[in-house]
């Protein structure tokens, strides 16, 4: 059996209680928290205040539902050293919150190679941020994962960065869609480059459209995404299994690599308001990915 989770990007208006109750109803084992009721700054969410955290732990324990991880906006690509120091402080606070929720990891970004910095120095400063955050994660028995996102969707760039990181607490969040869609990488090559450092996976599906139009709500959402993540890229997402992503091939590669962590659905409803509602999209994923995984040899 595989463990499935969903990013709260897919249900931007849900409360914490909603994500536990409706997530279970949709067939998931856990949730990856990116936002709650459209608030992406989890450190300031009232549900996670010191007085409320014991209640959240009780709700999770009683339901048997898990918070698999927290998806932060922390990134180490800024040319400003003081900004990167602040990002490190935020990352440590997210790790503290993850420990309180008994989550397994905190997601961070490499994100963008700025022209003023260049590839070599960006790799160096991202690796340094990961190493220092990883040292703190080790003390809490937690993980830090860098996502294949933005310029760091290129697996060679992530691999080059990870070669400089020695903390065993630092691994890769392979967004299986991004290197394939945005850089035309073969799934086999990407998987091979990361090997046993894949700590988490994101899943989504998309199609190729040559012309699209956007309304005002879509433009506002895209701008908000770009403000939080300079490396945010557009794709034409569709319901899981209805697009061009080679799902079964990817599942097979992960199984052969020995992957045993979460399969997390990132339905980007927050950044793409035109997408179908979570009540439709989320149950389709949990059912489809289990059906396809069962088709793999040896299952």
TINU-478972 format. One line per field, with one value per residue (C-alpha): residue number from 1; residue in three letters; x, y, z. Coordinates in steps of 0.02 Angstrom, whole numbers, padded with zeros to 5 digits. Layout:
num: [NUM  ...]
residu: [ALA  ...]
u: [X  ...]
v: [Y  ...]
w: [Z  ...]
***
This chain:
num: [1  2  3  4  5  6  7  8  9  10  11  12  13  14  15  16  17  18  19  20  21  22  23  24  25  26  27  28  29  30  31  32  33  34  35  36  37  38  39  40  41  42  43  44  45  46  47  48  49  50  51  52  53  54  55  56  57  58  59  60  61  62  63  64  65  66  67  68  69  70  71  72  73  74  75  76  77  78  79  80  81  82  83  84  85  86  87  88  89  90  91  92  93  94  95  96  97  98  99  100  101  102  103  104  105  106  107  108  109  110  111  112  113  114  115  116  117  118  119  120  121  122  123  124  125  126  127  128  129  130  131  132  133  134  135  136  137  138  139  140  141  142  143  144  145  146  147  148  149  150  151  152  153  154  155  156  157  158  159  160  161  162  163  164  165  166  167  168  169  170  171  172  173  174  175  176  177  178  179  180  181  182  183  184  185  186  187  188  189  190  191  192  193  194  195  196  197  198  199  200  201  202  203  204  205  206  207  208  209  210  211  212  213  214  215  216  217  218  219  220  221  222  223  224  225  226  227  228  229  230  231  232  233  234  235  236  237  238  239  240  241  242  243  244  245  246  247  248  249  250  251  252  253  254  255  256  257  258  259  260  261  262  263  264  265  266  267  268  269  270  271  272  273  274  275  276  277  278  279  280  281  282  283  284  285  286  287  288  289  290  291  292  293  294  295  296  297  298  299]
residu: [UNK  UNK  UNK  UNK  UNK  UNK  UNK  UNK  UNK  UNK  UNK  UNK  UNK  UNK  UNK  UNK  UNK  UNK  UNK  UNK  UNK  UNK  UNK  UNK  UNK  UNK  UNK  UNK  UNK  UNK  UNK  UNK  UNK  UNK  UNK  UNK  UNK  UNK  UNK  UNK  UNK  UNK  UNK  UNK  UNK  UNK  UNK  UNK  UNK  UNK  UNK  UNK  UNK  UNK  UNK  UNK  UNK  UNK  UNK  UNK  UNK  UNK  UNK  UNK  UNK  UNK  UNK  UNK  UNK  UNK  UNK  UNK  UNK  UNK  UNK  UNK  UNK  UNK  UNK  UNK  UNK  UNK  UNK  UNK  UNK  UNK  UNK  UNK  UNK  UNK  UNK  UNK  UNK  UNK  UNK  UNK  UNK  UNK  UNK  UNK  UNK  UNK  UNK  UNK  UNK  UNK  UNK  UNK  UNK  UNK  UNK  UNK  UNK  UNK  UNK  UNK  UNK  UNK  UNK  UNK  UNK  UNK  UNK  UNK  UNK  UNK  UNK  UNK  UNK  UNK  UNK  UNK  UNK  UNK  UNK  UNK  UNK  UNK  UNK  UNK  UNK  UNK  UNK  UNK  UNK  UNK  UNK  UNK  UNK  UNK  UNK  UNK  UNK  UNK  UNK  UNK  UNK  UNK  UNK  UNK  UNK  UNK  UNK  UNK  UNK  UNK  UNK  UNK  UNK  UNK  UNK  UNK  UNK  UNK  UNK  UNK  UNK  UNK  UNK  UNK  UNK  UNK  UNK  UNK  UNK  UNK  UNK  UNK  UNK  UNK  UNK  UNK  UNK  UNK  UNK  UNK  UNK  UNK  UNK  UNK  UNK  UNK  UNK  UNK  UNK  UNK  UNK  UNK  UNK  UNK  UNK  UNK  UNK  UNK  UNK  UNK  UNK  UNK  UNK  UNK  UNK  UNK  UNK  UNK  UNK  UNK  UNK  UNK  UNK  UNK  UNK  UNK  UNK  UNK  UNK  UNK  UNK  UNK  UNK  UNK  UNK  UNK  UNK  UNK  UNK  UNK  UNK  UNK  UNK  UNK  UNK  UNK  UNK  UNK  UNK  UNK  UNK  UNK  UNK  UNK  UNK  UNK  UNK  UNK  UNK  UNK  UNK  UNK  UNK  UNK  UNK  UNK  UNK  UNK  UNK  UNK  UNK  UNK  UNK  UNK  UNK  UNK  UNK  UNK  UNK  UNK  UNK  UNK  UNK  UNK  UNK  UNK  UNK  UNK  UNK  UNK  UNK  UNK  UNK]
u: [00000  00052  00022  -00071  -00083  -00141  -00076  -00195  -00163  -00304  -00429  -00384  -00544  -00541  -00510  -00398  -00552  -00610  -00445  -00447  -00629  -00645  -00471  -00514  -00678  -00582  -00477  -00314  -00199  -00131  -00113  00031  -00008  00036  -00100  -00255  -00404  -00291  -00160  00010  00102  00074  00176  00040  -00113  -00224  -00253  -00066  -00045  00033  -00137  -00216  -00081  -00130  -00306  -00236  -00132  -00284  -00389  -00255  -00232  -00418  -00442  -00288  -00249  -00072  00012  00146  00237  00232  00261  00346  00392  00571  00696  00884  00904  00908  01066  01042  01133  01027  00869  00939  00977  00797  00740  00844  00760  00588  00638  00689  00522  00432  00530  00476  00295  00318  00381  00228  00114  00217  00246  00395  00470  00473  00478  00592  00646  00806  00696  00779  00953  00968  01075  01171  01220  01242  01227  01385  01355  01169  01206  01331  01213  01065  01173  01233  01054  01002  01151  01120  00933  00969  01078  00931  00811  00925  00909  00719  00725  00644  00684  00707  00659  00705  00572  00602  00526  00569  00744  00775  00651  00808  00867  01050  01041  00961  01086  01232  01164  01134  01313  01367  01246  01306  01166  01067  00913  00909  00828  00732  00548  00527  00381  00367  00278  00394  00558  00457  00342  00452  00619  00572  00669  00639  00569  00704  00845  00771  00739  00915  00994  00908  00921  00893  00879  00697  00607  00438  00342  00214  00094  -00009  -00063  -00071  -00098  -00013  -00116  -00050  -00161  -00252  -00344  -00349  -00478  -00448  -00457  -00329  -00211  -00225  -00191  -00040  00031  00010  00100  00244  00259  00282  00388  00490  00509  00323  00282  00117  00050  -00121  -00174  -00311  -00388  -00267  -00262  -00343  -00184  -00016  00089  00152  00089  00116  00295  00334  00256  00361  00522  00488  00443  00603  00704  00633  00535  00419  00368  00213  00124  00055  -00071  -00036  -00196  -00152  -00326  -00255  -00151  -00274  -00450  -00524  -00484  -00617  -00662  -00572  -00729  -00710  -00522  -00455  -00553  -00509  -00323  -00327  -00428  -00331  -00155  -00197  -00277  -00124  -00001  -00092  -00055  00134  00224  00237  00083]
v: [00000  00179  00329  00472  00654  00816  00992  01121  01224  01119  01173  01354  01392  01242  01258  01138  01038  01032  00963  00823  00775  00801  00736  00570  00564  00589  00436  00514  00461  00634  00815  00927  01099  01245  01363  01368  01472  01559  01608  01546  01612  01461  01530  01660  01551  01557  01368  01346  01462  01391  01374  01288  01162  01034  01033  01005  00858  00785  00802  00715  00576  00542  00540  00437  00569  00636  00799  00730  00895  01085  01175  01341  01484  01483  01508  01534  01617  01800  01899  01983  01889  01967  01907  01730  01738  01786  01641  01524  01589  01562  01388  01342  01408  01301  01150  01189  01194  01032  00949  01011  00935  00775  00808  00735  00878  01059  01104  01244  01315  01346  01437  01566  01597  01786  01863  01965  01805  01672  01484  01441  01563  01525  01340  01381  01490  01371  01225  01326  01366  01185  01125  01244  01210  01024  01032  01102  00975  00834  00894  00874  00711  00798  00821  00970  00946  01057  01053  01038  01209  01365  01360  01215  01111  01064  00903  00934  01097  01011  00868  00990  01077  00916  00860  01002  00958  00829  00831  00668  00768  00856  00776  00811  00841  00775  00867  00732  00849  01000  00935  00834  00976  01129  01057  00903  00788  00602  00534  00400  00527  00636  00488  00423  00589  00595  00410  00379  00563  00575  00609  00665  00676  00793  00737  00832  00816  00940  00960  01063  01211  01333  01480  01525  01674  01726  01824  01949  01819  01709  01856  01905  01726  01709  01873  01814  01652  01745  01859  01710  01608  01698  01535  01499  01436  01414  01248  01199  01080  00951  00821  00681  00549  00662  00738  00693  00651  00469  00420  00232  00252  00367  00249  00107  00206  00251  00073  00006  00139  00080  00239  00218  00395  00500  00524  00701  00779  00962  01024  01209  01280  01426  01486  01430  01478  01412  01232  01112  01116  01005  00903  00837  00840  00764  00599  00566  00569  00455  00327  00340  00330  00177  00092  00123  00075  -00092  -00127  -00125  -00293  -00374  -00288]
w: [00000  -00031  00081  -00001  00051  -00026  -00025  00045  -00111  -00179  -00046  -00008  00087  00205  00391  00485  00539  00358  00295  00423  00400  00212  00177  00258  00165  00002  00040  00099  00240  00275  00225  00172  00241  00126  00187  00294  00236  00109  00238  00180  00333  00443  00588  00617  00591  00747  00740  00771  00918  01076  01159  01009  00962  01096  01020  00845  00907  00993  00835  00732  00858  00872  00684  00640  00508  00487  00440  00327  00313  00305  00141  00179  00062  00128  -00014  -00017  -00188  -00132  -00171  -00001  00137  00274  00185  00176  00363  00394  00285  00391  00549  00471  00416  00594  00660  00532  00592  00770  00712  00615  00773  00869  00737  00726  00542  00451  00350  00297  00112  00052  -00116  -00211  -00335  -00451  -00521  -00520  -00655  -00527  -00434  -00568  -00559  -00462  -00319  -00312  -00294  -00157  -00055  -00075  -00019  00130  00180  00163  00264  00407  00410  00399  00554  00652  00576  00634  00814  00797  00701  00553  00368  00253  00071  -00076  -00212  -00398  -00428  -00526  -00600  -00482  -00581  -00678  -00597  -00637  -00538  -00389  -00399  -00407  -00252  -00157  -00193  -00078  00061  00187  00316  00308  00356  00187  00036  -00123  -00148  -00324  -00401  -00533  -00654  -00657  -00733  -00859  -00911  -00899  -00956  -01057  -00942  -00949  -00787  -00783  -00793  -00656  -00541  -00570  -00526  -00357  -00312  -00126  -00081  -00135  00030  -00038  -00203  -00280  -00414  -00542  -00724  -00867  -01053  -01188  -01244  -01373  -01327  -01167  -01099  -00918  -00822  -00682  -00542  -00629  -00654  -00470  -00413  -00529  -00464  -00284  -00324  -00407  -00255  -00140  -00261  -00393  -00488  -00507  -00682  -00773  -00833  -00899  -00761  -00780  -00665  -00622  -00756  -00886  -00955  -01031  -00879  -00885  -00713  -00724  -00786  -00640  -00513  -00583  -00569  -00389  -00342  -00420  -00329  -00162  -00128  00021  00068  00031  -00134  -00118  -00237  -00273  -00354  -00375  -00348  -00248  -00395  -00530  -00472  -00634  -00583  -00523  -00337  -00211  -00178  -00356  -00385  -00225  -00218  -00401  -00359  -00208  -00305  -00469  -00400  -00295  -00445  -00552  -00416  -00399  -00583  -00555  -00564  -00393  -00321]
***
